[in-house]
Amino acid sequence: MDNRGEMPSALQVARAMSVVLGRKLADFSADQIVLTREEAALCLGLADGVVENLEQDEDKAG
């Protein structure tokens, strides 16, 4: 993601979060991982986006 003031696409955010979470989860001996507030907000935004997309697909199918 670049810092030109443009909003990143959902795909860019998903890829970035995949990298962040993958690195944090790579330590199999860790019982916990810690997310910054920004990381947690991005994860929530992704989850909300998936829910919205699935709801739209459901509405179209129903």
N, C-alpha and C positions, 0 to 999 in steps of 0.2 A: 504494500500500500504506500502511496506517496503522500506527501504533505502539501499538496497544491490547493487545499481548501475544498476539494471535491469529496463528496461522500463516497466511500468505497462500496463496491457492489457486494451483495450478499455472498457471492462466491469468493470474493477476496477476503471477506471477514471469516468465512468458514475455513478457508485454507490457512489463514493466520492462526485461528484458534486451534485448528488441528495440530499445527506445529507446536504451539505453546503447550497444549494439553499433552501431546505426545512426549515432549521433553520432560514434563513434570511427572508423568506416569511411567517413564522409563526406569525409574528407580523402584524395582519390585520389592525392595526391603523397606520402603517407606510405608508407614501405616496411614499417613495423611499427606495431602498436598495443600498448598495455600495459594489462593488466587488473589491477585490485587483486586481492588474495587472495579477498575477498568476491565480486567479480564472477566470478572463475574458479570459485569454489565454486558459485555460482548456475547458471552454465553447465553444470557437471558434473551438478548436481542435475537440471536440465532434461533433459539427455541420458539420465541414468539413468531418469528418469520415462518418457521416450519408449520406451526399450528395454523397460522393464517392461510398459508398455501394449501394445506390439507383441507381446511374448511371450505376454501373456494372450489377445490376439486370435488368435494362432497356435494356442494350446492349445485355444481354443473351436472353431476351424475344423477342427482335426486330429482 
